[in-house]
Amino acid sequence: MLSRPKRGSSAWLIEWQWDGAHARRLGSRFLVLSPRLGTKTVAGIVGALYSQEWYTADEQASFALQPEQMPYKVSELDPGRLTCGHNPYLFARKVDGLQVATDDRGIEYVSYNERKVPRLRFEVGADGVRSPIGVDWLPGRRVDMVPVIER
């Protein structure tokens, strides 16, 4: 049986993601950070996590002195949504209603609510220039019972 907290909380959630079984990453999948951290701070953490996982100590030392040489840099997909890497890659964003539950075998699971994502709407003028005319919000979604450790 799973134990569930009564209510979830907001947090930055950094997650290893991949496309296809060939890129599956074993081990811990998530890092949870305070929601009070700024995007720039979280971007630094995401970059450091990616570097630690994929680069040798020599490469890390080189990239520390010449960050522009890093093949994969942290990029901001939307305000407050960051990614780094190719496949697998790190994906960081703020979530709401974060809950961690443990089953009777000691396996931890996370559940959370993805936030709405803004998408700009554009209009193309007679001169061919695209101008923003508004924002559409893609709905958030509930993600339930994702194992914390990928086995």
MIVO-913412 format. One record per residue (C-alpha): x, y, z. Coordinates in steps of 0.25 Angstrom, whole numbers, plus 5000, padded with zeros to 4 digits. Layout:
XYZ;...
END
This chain:
500050005000;500550144997;500650255007;500250385002;500450525007;499150605009;499550715000;500650734990;501550854989;502150944978;503650914974;504650914962;504650774957;505950734949;505650604941;506450514932;505650484920;505950404907;505350364894;505450214892;505950094900;507350104894;507550234902;506850194915;507650234927;507750154939;507750214953;507150334960;506250404950;505850534958;506450644966;505550734974;505850874977;505250994985;504251074976;504851194982;506151174973;506251264961;506351214946;507751254945;508151174958;507451054953;508051064939;509451054946;509050934954;508450864941;509750894933;510550844945;509750714946;509850684931;511350714931;511550624943;510850504936;511450514922;512750594922;514150544927;514850624938;515750684927;514550724918;513850784931;515150864934;515250914919;513750954919;513851024932;514951124926;514251124912;512751094914;512451134899;513151004895;512150914902;511350834892;510050834900;509750964907;508450994916;507351054907;506051114912;504851054904;503851144910;503951234922;504351144934;504551024925;505950974923;506650864915;508050814914;508550704905;508150614894;507650474897;507550454909;507350594913;507050674925;505750754926;505450854938;504150924941;503350964952;502250874956;501050884966;500450774975;501750694976;501550574985;502550464988;501950324992;502650194996;502050054993;502149945003;503449894996;504150034998;504050084984;503750234983;502850294973;502550444970;501250504965;501150644961;500350744953;501050804940;500750954939;500151024927;501051064916;500951194909;501051194893;501051324886;500151344874;500751424862;500151494850;500951524838;500851664833;500851714818;502351724819;502551584823;502951614837;502351524848;501751604860;501251544873;499751564875;499451484887;499651364896;499051234896;499151144908;499350994906;498750924918;499550864929;499350714933;499450624945;500650524945;500350404954;501250304960;502650314952;503750234959;504850314965;505850204961;505950154947;506250004948;
END
